């Protein structure tokens, strides 16, 4: 659970991971565009992963 939360949590806000920072630079994303359009899907996946881990144990 800890590993899953640490790995996936950084994608909710793109600046939470080094890969996200590189993605902003390469693809020229605007931070607020990412928050408005992508963060909700990352949060949904994050919560789904936690629920799946709880159900498996």
N, CA, C and O atoms as a Tripos MOL2 file, in Angstrom:
@<TRIPOS>MOLECULE
protein
  228   227    57     0     0
PROTEIN
NO_CHARGES

@<TRIPOS>ATOM
      1 N           0.8330   -1.1870    0.0000 N.3       1 UNK1
      2 CA          0.0000    0.0000    0.0000 C.3       1 UNK1
      3 C           0.8760    1.2490    0.0000 C.2       1 UNK1
      4 O           0.6200    2.2000   -0.7380 O.2       1 UNK1
      5 N           1.9020    1.2330    0.8290 N.am      2 UNK2
      6 CA          2.7820    2.3960    0.9100 C.3       2 UNK2
      7 C           3.4670    2.6700   -0.4240 C.2       2 UNK2
      8 O           3.5620    3.8190   -0.8530 O.2       2 UNK2
      9 N           3.9410    1.6230   -1.0710 N.am      3 UNK3
     10 CA          4.6050    1.7780   -2.3670 C.3       3 UNK3
     11 C           3.6400    2.2990   -3.4210 C.2       3 UNK3
     12 O           3.9850    3.1760   -4.2130 O.2       3 UNK3
     13 N           2.4440    1.7590   -3.4260 N.am      4 UNK4
     14 CA          1.4380    2.2060   -4.3940 C.3       4 UNK4
     15 C           1.0850    3.6730   -4.1860 C.2       4 UNK4
     16 O           1.0020    4.4340   -5.1500 O.2       4 UNK4
     17 N           0.8790    4.0700   -2.9510 N.am      5 UNK5
     18 CA          0.5270    5.4630   -2.6610 C.3       5 UNK5
     19 C           1.6660    6.4110   -3.0130 C.2       5 UNK5
     20 O           1.4340    7.4960   -3.5460 O.2       5 UNK5
     21 N           2.8840    6.0050   -2.7160 N.am      6 UNK6
     22 CA          4.0280    6.8660   -3.0160 C.3       6 UNK6
     23 C           4.2390    7.0060   -4.5200 C.2       6 UNK6
     24 O           4.5640    8.0890   -5.0050 O.2       6 UNK6
     25 N           4.0560    5.9210   -5.2510 N.am      7 UNK7
     26 CA          4.2800    5.9560   -6.6960 C.3       7 UNK7
     27 C           3.1660    6.6900   -7.4350 C.2       7 UNK7
     28 O           3.4370    7.4870   -8.3330 O.2       7 UNK7
     29 N           1.9350    6.4320   -7.0690 N.am      8 UNK8
     30 CA          0.8080    7.0230   -7.7850 C.3       8 UNK8
     31 C           0.4690    8.4260   -7.2980 C.2       8 UNK8
     32 O          -0.0770    9.2240   -8.0610 O.2       8 UNK8
     33 N           0.7750    8.7360   -6.0680 N.am      9 UNK9
     34 CA          0.4250   10.0360   -5.5180 C.3       9 UNK9
     35 C           1.0880   11.1960   -6.2350 C.2       9 UNK9
     36 O           0.5200   12.2860   -6.3110 O.2       9 UNK9
     37 N           2.2690   10.9760   -6.7560 N.am     10 UNK10
     38 CA          2.9710   12.0370   -7.4640 C.3      10 UNK10
     39 C           2.3450   12.4170   -8.7900 C.2      10 UNK10
     40 O           2.6350   13.4860   -9.3280 O.2      10 UNK10
     41 N           1.4890   11.5560   -9.3240 N.am     11 UNK11
     42 CA          0.8810   11.8730  -10.6080 C.3      11 UNK11
     43 C          -0.3750   12.7250  -10.4850 C.2      11 UNK11
     44 O          -0.8420   13.2930  -11.4720 O.2      11 UNK11
     45 N          -0.9150   12.8150   -9.2940 N.am     12 UNK12
     46 CA         -2.1120   13.6450   -9.1260 C.3      12 UNK12
     47 C          -1.7590   15.1040   -9.3990 C.2      12 UNK12
     48 O          -2.4690   15.7950  -10.1300 O.2      12 UNK12
     49 N          -0.6780   15.5590   -8.8200 N.am     13 UNK13
     50 CA         -0.1190   16.8600   -9.1800 C.3      13 UNK13
     51 C           1.1630   16.5730   -9.9360 C.2      13 UNK13
     52 O           2.0820   15.9650   -9.3870 O.2      13 UNK13
     53 N           1.2360   16.9900  -11.1600 N.am     14 UNK14
     54 CA          2.3320   16.5980  -12.0440 C.3      14 UNK14
     55 C           3.7010   16.9840  -11.5010 C.2      14 UNK14
     56 O           4.7010   16.3640  -11.8630 O.2      14 UNK14
     57 N           3.7640   17.9830  -10.6510 N.am     15 UNK15
     58 CA          5.0630   18.3810  -10.1030 C.3      15 UNK15
     59 C           5.4850   17.4960   -8.9330 C.2      15 UNK15
     60 O           6.5490   17.7060   -8.3500 O.2      15 UNK15
     61 N           4.6540   16.5040   -8.5870 N.am     16 UNK16
     62 CA          4.9740   15.6060   -7.4920 C.3      16 UNK16
     63 C           5.9700   14.5220   -7.8500 C.2      16 UNK16
     64 O           6.4320   13.7920   -6.9730 O.2      16 UNK16
     65 N           6.3060   14.4040   -9.1230 N.am     17 UNK17
     66 CA          7.2850   13.4010   -9.5340 C.3      17 UNK17
     67 C           8.2670   14.0210  -10.5160 C.2      17 UNK17
     68 O           7.9340   14.9600  -11.2390 O.2      17 UNK17
     69 N           9.4690   13.4900  -10.5310 N.am     18 UNK18
     70 CA         10.4690   14.0340  -11.4600 C.3      18 UNK18
     71 C          10.0680   13.7720  -12.9060 C.2      18 UNK18
     72 O          10.3470   14.5850  -13.7870 O.2      18 UNK18
     73 N           9.4140   12.6380  -13.1500 N.am     19 UNK19
     74 CA          8.9220   12.3570  -14.5050 C.3      19 UNK19
     75 C           7.8720   13.3670  -14.9490 C.2      19 UNK19
     76 O           7.8000   13.7180  -16.1270 O.2      19 UNK19
     77 N           7.0690   13.8260  -14.0180 N.am     20 UNK20
     78 CA          6.0560   14.8320  -14.3260 C.3      20 UNK20
     79 C           6.6690   16.1680  -14.6980 C.2      20 UNK20
     80 O           6.1900   16.8480  -15.6040 O.2      20 UNK20
     81 N           7.7210   16.5390  -14.0030 N.am     21 UNK21
     82 CA          8.4020   17.7940  -14.3140 C.3      21 UNK21
     83 C           9.0110   17.7310  -15.7110 C.2      21 UNK21
     84 O           8.9410   18.6990  -16.4670 O.2      21 UNK21
     85 N           9.6050   16.5940  -16.0490 N.am     22 UNK22
     86 CA         10.1710   16.4140  -17.3940 C.3      22 UNK22
     87 C           9.0650   16.4640  -18.4440 C.2      22 UNK22
     88 O           9.2510   17.0450  -19.5130 O.2      22 UNK22
     89 N           7.9250   15.8630  -18.1490 N.am     23 UNK23
     90 CA          6.7980   15.8750  -19.0850 C.3      23 UNK23
     91 C           6.3230   17.3010  -19.3510 C.2      23 UNK23
     92 O           6.0180   17.6450  -20.4930 O.2      23 UNK23
     93 N           6.2570   18.1300  -18.3170 N.am     24 UNK24
     94 CA          5.8710   19.5280  -18.5050 C.3      24 UNK24
     95 C           6.8380   20.2150  -19.4620 C.2      24 UNK24
     96 O           6.4210   20.9480  -20.3590 O.2      24 UNK24
     97 N           8.1230   19.9750  -19.2670 N.am     25 UNK25
     98 CA          9.1370   20.6290  -20.0970 C.3      25 UNK25
     99 C           9.1050   20.1390  -21.5460 C.2      25 UNK25
    100 O           9.1750   20.9430  -22.4750 O.2      25 UNK25
    101 N           9.0000   18.8370  -21.7380 N.am     26 UNK26
    102 CA          9.0470   18.2770  -23.0950 C.3      26 UNK26
    103 C           7.7710   18.6110  -23.8720 C.2      26 UNK26
    104 O           7.8410   19.0460  -25.0220 O.2      26 UNK26
    105 N           6.6250   18.4130  -23.2600 N.am     27 UNK27
    106 CA          5.3530   18.6080  -23.9580 C.3      27 UNK27
    107 C           4.7880   20.0140  -23.8070 C.2      27 UNK27
    108 O           3.7420   20.3280  -24.3770 O.2      27 UNK27
    109 N           5.4710   20.8610  -23.0450 N.am     28 UNK28
    110 CA          5.0710   22.2570  -22.8370 C.3      28 UNK28
    111 C           3.6600   22.3700  -22.2450 C.2      28 UNK28
    112 O           2.8590   23.2070  -22.6600 O.2      28 UNK28
    113 N           3.3810   21.5050  -21.2670 N.am     29 UNK29
    114 CA          2.1150   21.5830  -20.5600 C.3      29 UNK29
    115 C           2.1260   22.7900  -19.6490 C.2      29 UNK29
    116 O           3.1720   23.1810  -19.1290 O.2      29 UNK29
    117 N           0.9670   23.3740  -19.4600 N.am     30 UNK30
    118 CA          0.7750   24.3930  -18.4490 C.3      30 UNK30
    119 C           0.2730   23.6810  -17.1980 C.2      30 UNK30
    120 O          -0.5920   22.8110  -17.2890 O.2      30 UNK30
    121 N           0.7960   24.0350  -16.0520 N.am     31 UNK31
    122 CA          0.4220   23.3590  -14.8100 C.3      31 UNK31
    123 C          -1.0820   23.4150  -14.5650 C.2      31 UNK31
    124 O          -1.6820   22.3980  -14.2160 O.2      31 UNK31
    125 N          -1.6970   24.5690  -14.7390 N.am     32 UNK32
    126 CA         -3.1350   24.6970  -14.4840 C.3      32 UNK32
    127 C          -3.9590   23.8900  -15.4790 C.2      32 UNK32
    128 O          -5.0240   23.3840  -15.1260 O.2      32 UNK32
    129 N          -3.4840   23.7610  -16.7240 N.am     33 UNK33
    130 CA         -4.1810   22.9180  -17.7020 C.3      33 UNK33
    131 C          -4.1780   21.4820  -17.2120 C.2      33 UNK33
    132 O          -5.1940   20.7920  -17.2950 O.2      33 UNK33
    133 N          -3.0430   21.0300  -16.7030 N.am     34 UNK34
    134 CA         -2.9420   19.6610  -16.1870 C.3      34 UNK34
    135 C          -3.8880   19.4640  -15.0050 C.2      34 UNK34
    136 O          -4.5820   18.4510  -14.9240 O.2      34 UNK34
    137 N          -3.9140   20.4200  -14.1030 N.am     35 UNK35
    138 CA         -4.7820   20.3020  -12.9280 C.3      35 UNK35
    139 C          -6.2470   20.2220  -13.3540 C.2      35 UNK35
    140 O          -6.9960   19.4050  -12.8180 O.2      35 UNK35
    141 N          -6.6610   21.0390  -14.2910 N.am     36 UNK36
    142 CA         -8.0560   21.0740  -14.7320 C.3      36 UNK36
    143 C          -8.4490   19.8490  -15.5440 C.2      36 UNK36
    144 O          -9.5760   19.3700  -15.4160 O.2      36 UNK36
    145 N          -7.5480   19.3280  -16.3780 N.am     37 UNK37
    146 CA         -7.9280   18.2890  -17.3280 C.3      37 UNK37
    147 C          -7.4610   16.8700  -16.9980 C.2      37 UNK37
    148 O          -8.0830   15.9090  -17.4500 O.2      37 UNK37
    149 N          -6.4170   16.7160  -16.2470 N.am     38 UNK38
    150 CA         -5.8400   15.3940  -16.0380 C.3      38 UNK38
    151 C          -5.8850   14.9440  -14.5810 C.2      38 UNK38
    152 O          -6.0660   13.7550  -14.3190 O.2      38 UNK38
    153 N          -5.7290   15.8430  -13.6470 N.am     39 UNK39
    154 CA         -5.6110   15.4640  -12.2310 C.3      39 UNK39
    155 C          -6.7910   14.6430  -11.7270 C.2      39 UNK39
    156 O          -6.6040   13.7360  -10.9160 O.2      39 UNK39
    157 N          -7.9790   14.9350  -12.1800 N.am     40 UNK40
    158 CA         -9.1420   14.1660  -11.6890 C.3      40 UNK40
    159 C          -9.0620   12.7050  -12.1010 C.2      40 UNK40
    160 O          -9.4830   11.8270  -11.3480 O.2      40 UNK40
    161 N          -8.5200   12.4300  -13.3020 N.am     41 UNK41
    162 CA         -8.3690   11.0460  -13.7350 C.3      41 UNK41
    163 C          -7.2660   10.3460  -12.9550 C.2      41 UNK41
    164 O          -7.3850    9.1640  -12.6310 O.2      41 UNK41
    165 N          -6.1970   11.0700  -12.6550 N.am     42 UNK42
    166 CA         -5.1230   10.5060  -11.8330 C.3      42 UNK42
    167 C          -5.6340   10.2130  -10.4250 C.2      42 UNK42
    168 O          -5.2880    9.1860   -9.8420 O.2      42 UNK42
    169 N          -6.4490   11.1010   -9.8790 N.am     43 UNK43
    170 CA         -7.0260   10.8820   -8.5500 C.3      43 UNK43
    171 C          -7.9660    9.6780   -8.5600 C.2      43 UNK43
    172 O          -7.9630    8.8880   -7.6150 O.2      43 UNK43
    173 N          -8.7550    9.5290   -9.5950 N.am     44 UNK44
    174 CA         -9.6500    8.3860   -9.7200 C.3      44 UNK44
    175 C          -8.8570    7.0790   -9.7630 C.2      44 UNK44
    176 O          -9.2310    6.1070   -9.1060 O.2      44 UNK44
    177 N          -7.7770    7.0490  -10.5230 N.am     45 UNK45
    178 CA         -6.9320    5.8630  -10.5760 C.3      45 UNK45
    179 C          -6.2570    5.5770   -9.2460 C.2      45 UNK45
    180 O          -6.1050    4.4200   -8.8540 O.2      45 UNK45
    181 N          -5.8570    6.6220   -8.5610 N.am     46 UNK46
    182 CA         -5.2180    6.5070   -7.2480 C.3      46 UNK46
    183 C          -6.1850    5.8710   -6.2490 C.2      46 UNK46
    184 O          -5.8270    4.9280   -5.5430 O.2      46 UNK46
    185 N          -7.3890    6.3830   -6.1990 N.am     47 UNK47
    186 CA         -8.3980    5.8550   -5.2800 C.3      47 UNK47
    187 C          -8.7860    4.4310   -5.6620 C.2      47 UNK47
    188 O          -8.9630    3.5830   -4.7880 O.2      47 UNK47
    189 N          -8.9180    4.1640   -6.9520 N.am     48 UNK48
    190 CA         -9.2480    2.8080   -7.4140 C.3      48 UNK48
    191 C          -8.1600    1.8160   -7.0160 C.2      48 UNK48
    192 O          -8.4600    0.6890   -6.6240 O.2      48 UNK48
    193 N          -6.9130    2.2260   -7.1150 N.am     49 UNK49
    194 CA         -5.8180    1.3600   -6.7090 C.3      49 UNK49
    195 C          -5.8340    1.0400   -5.2360 C.2      49 UNK49
    196 O          -5.5710   -0.0970   -4.8450 O.2      49 UNK49
    197 N          -6.1410    2.0270   -4.4090 N.am     50 UNK50
    198 CA         -6.2260    1.8100   -2.9630 C.3      50 UNK50
    199 C          -7.3680    0.8540   -2.6400 C.2      50 UNK50
    200 O          -7.2090   -0.0660   -1.8370 O.2      50 UNK50
    201 N          -8.5080    1.0750   -3.2630 N.am     51 UNK51
    202 CA         -9.6600    0.1890   -3.0250 C.3      51 UNK51
    203 C          -9.3390   -1.2450   -3.4550 C.2      51 UNK51
    204 O          -9.6870   -2.2000   -2.7600 O.2      51 UNK51
    205 N          -8.6800   -1.3880   -4.5940 N.am     52 UNK52
    206 CA         -8.3060   -2.7300   -5.0770 C.3      52 UNK52
    207 C          -7.3600   -3.4150   -4.0970 C.2      52 UNK52
    208 O          -7.5320   -4.5960   -3.7960 O.2      52 UNK52
    209 N          -6.3700   -2.6910   -3.6000 N.am     53 UNK53
    210 CA         -5.4480   -3.2890   -2.6270 C.3      53 UNK53
    211 C          -6.1640   -3.6900   -1.3460 C.2      53 UNK53
    212 O          -5.8620   -4.7330   -0.7660 O.2      53 UNK53
    213 N          -7.1030   -2.8770   -0.9050 N.am     54 UNK54
    214 CA         -7.8640   -3.2130    0.3130 C.3      54 UNK54
    215 C          -8.6970   -4.4680    0.0710 C.2      54 UNK54
    216 O          -8.7550   -5.3480    0.9300 O.2      54 UNK54
    217 N          -9.3340   -4.5550   -1.0810 N.am     55 UNK55
    218 CA        -10.1780   -5.7250   -1.3810 C.3      55 UNK55
    219 C          -9.3630   -6.9990   -1.5440 C.2      55 UNK55
    220 O          -9.8450   -8.0860   -1.2270 O.2      55 UNK55
    221 N          -8.1400   -6.8770   -2.0320 N.am     56 UNK56
    222 CA         -7.2950   -8.0580   -2.2090 C.3      56 UNK56
    223 C          -6.7680   -8.6000   -0.8820 C.2      56 UNK56
    224 O          -6.4250   -9.7780   -0.7870 O.2      56 UNK56
    225 N          -6.7020   -7.7630    0.1220 N.am     57 UNK57
    226 CA         -6.2170   -8.2240    1.4270 C.3      57 UNK57
    227 C          -7.3840   -8.3870    2.3240 C.2      57 UNK57
    228 O          -7.2220   -8.7690    3.4830 O.2      57 UNK57
@<TRIPOS>BOND
     1     1     2 1
     2     2     3 1
     3     3     4 2
     4     3     5 am
     5     5     6 1
     6     6     7 1
     7     7     8 2
     8     7     9 am
     9     9    10 1
    10    10    11 1
    11    11    12 2
    12    11    13 am
    13    13    14 1
    14    14    15 1
    15    15    16 2
    16    15    17 am
    17    17    18 1
    18    18    19 1
    19    19    20 2
    20    19    21 am
    21    21    22 1
    22    22    23 1
    23    23    24 2
    24    23    25 am
    25    25    26 1
    26    26    27 1
    27    27    28 2
    28    27    29 am
    29    29    30 1
    30    30    31 1
    31    31    32 2
    32    31    33 am
    33    33    34 1
    34    34    35 1
    35    35    36 2
    36    35    37 am
    37    37    38 1
    38    38    39 1
    39    39    40 2
    40    39    41 am
    41    41    42 1
    42    42    43 1
    43    43    44 2
    44    43    45 am
    45    45    46 1
    46    46    47 1
    47    47    48 2
    48    47    49 am
    49    49    50 1
    50    50    51 1
    51    51    52 2
    52    51    53 am
    53    53    54 1
    54    54    55 1
    55    55    56 2
    56    55    57 am
    57    57    58 1
    58    58    59 1
    59    59    60 2
    60    59    61 am
    61    61    62 1
    62    62    63 1
    63    63    64 2
    64    63    65 am
    65    65    66 1
    66    66    67 1
    67    67    68 2
    68    67    69 am
    69    69    70 1
    70    70    71 1
    71    71    72 2
    72    71    73 am
    73    73    74 1
    74    74    75 1
    75    75    76 2
    76    75    77 am
    77    77    78 1
    78    78    79 1
    79    79    80 2
    80    79    81 am
    81    81    82 1
    82    82    83 1
    83    83    84 2
    84    83    85 am
    85    85    86 1
    86    86    87 1
    87    87    88 2
    88    87    89 am
    89    89    90 1
    90    90    91 1
    91    91    92 2
    92    91    93 am
    93    93    94 1
    94    94    95 1
    95    95    96 2
    96    95    97 am
    97    97    98 1
    98    98    99 1
    99    99   100 2
   100    99   101 am
   101   101   102 1
   102   102   103 1
   103   103   104 2
   104   103   105 am
   105   105   106 1
   106   106   107 1
   107   107   108 2
   108   107   109 am
   109   109   110 1
   110   110   111 1
   111   111   112 2
   112   111   113 am
   113   113   114 1
   114   114   115 1
   115   115   116 2
   116   115   117 am
   117   117   118 1
   118   118   119 1
   119   119   120 2
   120   119   121 am
   121   121   122 1
   122   122   123 1
   123   123   124 2
   124   123   125 am
   125   125   126 1
   126   126   127 1
   127   127   128 2
   128   127   129 am
   129   129   130 1
   130   130   131 1
   131   131   132 2
   132   131   133 am
   133   133   134 1
   134   134   135 1
   135   135   136 2
   136   135   137 am
   137   137   138 1
   138   138   139 1
   139   139   140 2
   140   139   141 am
   141   141   142 1
   142   142   143 1
   143   143   144 2
   144   143   145 am
   145   145   146 1
   146   146   147 1
   147   147   148 2
   148   147   149 am
   149   149   150 1
   150   150   151 1
   151   151   152 2
   152   151   153 am
   153   153   154 1
   154   154   155 1
   155   155   156 2
   156   155   157 am
   157   157   158 1
   158   158   159 1
   159   159   160 2
   160   159   161 am
   161   161   162 1
   162   162   163 1
   163   163   164 2
   164   163   165 am
   165   165   166 1
   166   166   167 1
   167   167   168 2
   168   167   169 am
   169   169   170 1
   170   170   171 1
   171   171   172 2
   172   171   173 am
   173   173   174 1
   174   174   175 1
   175   175   176 2
   176   175   177 am
   177   177   178 1
   178   178   179 1
   179   179   180 2
   180   179   181 am
   181   181   182 1
   182   182   183 1
   183   183   184 2
   184   183   185 am
   185   185   186 1
   186   186   187 1
   187   187   188 2
   188   187   189 am
   189   189   190 1
   190   190   191 1
   191   191   192 2
   192   191   193 am
   193   193   194 1
   194   194   195 1
   195   195   196 2
   196   195   197 am
   197   197   198 1
   198   198   199 1
   199   199   200 2
   200   199   201 am
   201   201   202 1
   202   202   203 1
   203   203   204 2
   204   203   205 am
   205   205   206 1
   206   206   207 1
   207   207   208 2
   208   207   209 am
   209   209   210 1
   210   210   211 1
   211   211   212 2
   212   211   213 am
   213   213   214 1
   214   214   215 1
   215   215   216 2
   216   215   217 am
   217   217   218 1
   218   218   219 1
   219   219   220 2
   220   219   221 am
   221   221   222 1
   222   222   223 1
   223   223   224 2
   224   223   225 am
   225   225   226 1
   226   226   227 1
   227   227   228 2
@<TRIPOS>SUBSTRUCTURE
     1 UNK1         2 RESIDUE 1 A UNK
     2 UNK2         6 RESIDUE 1 A UNK
     3 UNK3        10 RESIDUE 1 A UNK
     4 UNK4        14 RESIDUE 1 A UNK
     5 UNK5        18 RESIDUE 1 A UNK
     6 UNK6        22 RESIDUE 1 A UNK
     7 UNK7        26 RESIDUE 1 A UNK
     8 UNK8        30 RESIDUE 1 A UNK
     9 UNK9        34 RESIDUE 1 A UNK
    10 UNK10       38 RESIDUE 1 A UNK
    11 UNK11       42 RESIDUE 1 A UNK
    12 UNK12       46 RESIDUE 1 A UNK
    13 UNK13       50 RESIDUE 1 A UNK
    14 UNK14       54 RESIDUE 1 A UNK
    15 UNK15       58 RESIDUE 1 A UNK
    16 UNK16       62 RESIDUE 1 A UNK
    17 UNK17       66 RESIDUE 1 A UNK
    18 UNK18       70 RESIDUE 1 A UNK
    19 UNK19       74 RESIDUE 1 A UNK
    20 UNK20       78 RESIDUE 1 A UNK
    21 UNK21       82 RESIDUE 1 A UNK
    22 UNK22       86 RESIDUE 1 A UNK
    23 UNK23       90 RESIDUE 1 A UNK
    24 UNK24       94 RESIDUE 1 A UNK
    25 UNK25       98 RESIDUE 1 A UNK
    26 UNK26      102 RESIDUE 1 A UNK
    27 UNK27      106 RESIDUE 1 A UNK
    28 UNK28      110 RESIDUE 1 A UNK
    29 UNK29      114 RESIDUE 1 A UNK
    30 UNK30      118 RESIDUE 1 A UNK
    31 UNK31      122 RESIDUE 1 A UNK
    32 UNK32      126 RESIDUE 1 A UNK
    33 UNK33      130 RESIDUE 1 A UNK
    34 UNK34      134 RESIDUE 1 A UNK
    35 UNK35      138 RESIDUE 1 A UNK
    36 UNK36      142 RESIDUE 1 A UNK
    37 UNK37      146 RESIDUE 1 A UNK
    38 UNK38      150 RESIDUE 1 A UNK
    39 UNK39      154 RESIDUE 1 A UNK
    40 UNK40      158 RESIDUE 1 A UNK
    41 UNK41      162 RESIDUE 1 A UNK
    42 UNK42      166 RESIDUE 1 A UNK
    43 UNK43      170 RESIDUE 1 A UNK
    44 UNK44      174 RESIDUE 1 A UNK
    45 UNK45      178 RESIDUE 1 A UNK
    46 UNK46      182 RESIDUE 1 A UNK
    47 UNK47      186 RESIDUE 1 A UNK
    48 UNK48      190 RESIDUE 1 A UNK
    49 UNK49      194 RESIDUE 1 A UNK
    50 UNK50      198 RESIDUE 1 A UNK
    51 UNK51      202 RESIDUE 1 A UNK
    52 UNK52      206 RESIDUE 1 A UNK
    53 UNK53      210 RESIDUE 1 A UNK
    54 UNK54      214 RESIDUE 1 A UNK
    55 UNK55      218 RESIDUE 1 A UNK
    56 UNK56      222 RESIDUE 1 A UNK
    57 UNK57      226 RESIDUE 1 A UNK
